[in-house]
Amino acid sequence: MIVKAGEFKDETQTITIAEAEQMQQQVLDFIGETGLVPKAATMAYVLECVNHWLYPEPPCGLSMSKVLEVVNAWLYPT
């Protein structure tokens, strides 16, 4: 699945839905590691992401790789 949203970079995720759940409505939350990264992140957004990495709070703890993805979006906007 590819998610596209305005001023954010496209995010590609593989999802598996059990056969019993295929006819039910599904909700996908894009937070934490699956969160969308802005095409041109602001310094405030970068600092917020760094804080989520340094001081993780479920469910929004971020890995170093996700934080670096946001930092790169700030340094090198597309």
Wavefront OBJ file of the C-alpha trace (Angstrom):
o trace
v 0.000 0.000 0.000
v 1.250 3.489 -0.811
v -0.037 6.449 1.197
v 0.042 9.931 -0.328
v -0.811 13.045 1.642
v -0.260 16.613 0.476
v 3.018 18.001 1.799
v 4.351 14.637 3.007
v 6.622 12.105 1.329
v 4.899 8.977 0.039
v 5.017 6.102 2.529
v 4.961 2.484 1.369
v 3.892 -0.202 3.840
v 3.001 -3.864 3.435
v -0.155 -4.818 5.291
v -1.786 -8.181 5.880
v -5.467 -8.458 6.650
v -6.793 -11.771 7.924
v -9.430 -13.352 5.716
v -12.031 -13.052 8.492
v -11.399 -9.289 8.684
v -11.405 -8.525 4.954
v -15.033 -7.442 4.854
v -14.652 -5.172 7.884
v -13.556 -1.553 7.760
v -9.874 -1.193 8.670
v -8.241 1.866 10.257
v -4.551 2.589 9.727
v -2.805 4.993 12.103
v 0.345 6.644 10.775
v 2.230 7.471 13.956
v 5.620 6.491 15.314
v 7.666 4.328 12.932
v 4.941 4.348 10.272
v 4.461 8.104 10.493
v 4.562 10.308 7.436
v 7.620 12.503 6.876
v 7.117 16.060 5.570
v 8.666 16.953 2.221
v 10.146 20.025 3.934
v 10.207 19.545 7.703
v 10.412 22.564 9.998
v 12.972 22.856 12.795
v 10.139 22.535 15.347
v 8.990 19.252 13.785
v 12.568 17.929 13.741
v 13.025 18.771 17.433
v 9.711 17.109 18.294
v 10.859 13.930 16.522
v 14.226 14.011 18.283
v 12.399 14.299 21.616
v 10.205 11.288 20.727
v 13.392 9.343 20.012
v 15.194 10.457 23.194
v 12.160 10.173 25.478
v 9.891 7.512 23.935
v 6.272 7.460 25.002
v 4.079 4.662 23.689
v 2.949 4.499 20.970
v 5.126 7.265 19.472
v 8.686 6.145 20.221
v 10.861 6.683 17.147
v 14.001 4.907 15.989
v 17.173 6.755 15.046
v 16.561 5.917 11.363
v 13.100 7.533 11.393
v 14.466 10.646 13.129
v 17.277 10.890 10.565
v 14.689 10.636 7.785
v 12.950 13.700 9.254
v 16.253 15.558 9.748
v 17.106 14.911 6.080
v 13.695 16.259 5.065
v 14.568 19.459 6.936
v 18.097 19.721 5.522
v 17.231 18.694 1.966
v 13.545 19.559 1.263
v 12.015 18.141 -1.908
l 1 2 3 4 5 6 7 8 9 10 11 12 13 14 15 16 17 18 19 20 21 22 23 24 25 26 27 28 29 30 31 32 33 34 35 36 37 38 39 40 41 42 43 44 45 46 47 48 49 50 51 52 53 54 55 56 57 58 59 60 61 62 63 64 65 66 67 68 69 70 71 72 73 74 75 76 77 78
